[in-house]
Amino acid sequence: MAKVESFTTVWRVSILGWATASNERAVANARAAAVECSRRRLERAEVAQAVAELTASYAPQRAAQPGAEGRAMRARAGAR
């Protein structure tokens, strides 16, 4: 019987070791995923800010010439 008890003890220890290693890998993967999500969130915020700045700098130019596009289209249509 001693042989069977020894095998059972070794089996339990190896399962516990596997569980610990598996948990450590899961924690490391979760940490890496959280870092990647943070990087993507920051990049998305930077892009949104850049687009907002471009839009803001473009808007006053268009406002300075109200209806310029419509006048150009009417002028082309009248030239035919």
N, C-alpha and C positions, 0 to 999 in steps of 0.2 A: 504493500500500500504506500510506502514512502515514496516510491517512484511516481505514482499518480499524484500525490499531494505536491511533490516538487514541480511536476509539469503544470499543475493548476496554478501554483504560485507564480511561475515564470510567465504563464499566459496572462494572468492578471496584471503583472508588472508591465508586460509589453503592450497590453491594451491601454493601460494608463499612460504609458509613454507616448503611444500613438495619439491619444486624445489630447494630451498636452501640446504635442507638436502641431496637431491639426488646428487647435485653438490659436496657437501662436501665428500660424500661417493665415488664418482667417482674420485675426486682428491686424496683421501687416497688410493684407489685401484691402481691408476696410480703410486703413490709414492712407494707403496709396490712392484709393478711389476718392477719398475726401479731399486730398491735395489736388487731384486732377479736376474735381468739380470746382474747387476754389479758383484754380487757374482759369478754367473756362468761364466762370462767372465774372471774374475780373476782366478777361478779354472782351466779353460781351458788353460790360459796362464801358470799357474804353472805346469800343466801336460805337456804341450809342452816343457817347459824349462827342466823338469826332463827327458823327453825322449831324448831331444837333448844332455843333459849331459851324459846320459847312452850310447847313440850312439857314442858320441865323445870318451868316455873312452873305448868302445869296438872296434872302428875302428883301433887304433894303434896295438892292439893285432893281429887282422886279417892281417894287412899289414906286420907285422913282419914275418909271415909265408905264403908267397904267394904260392898258389897251394897245400897247405897241404891237403885239402879235396880231391882234385883230385888224389893226390898220394896215399892217404889211400884207395880210391875206386879202383884204379888200382892194389894195393897190394892185396886187398881182392879178386879181380877178378882173379889175377894170382895164388892165393893160391888154387883155386879150381881145 
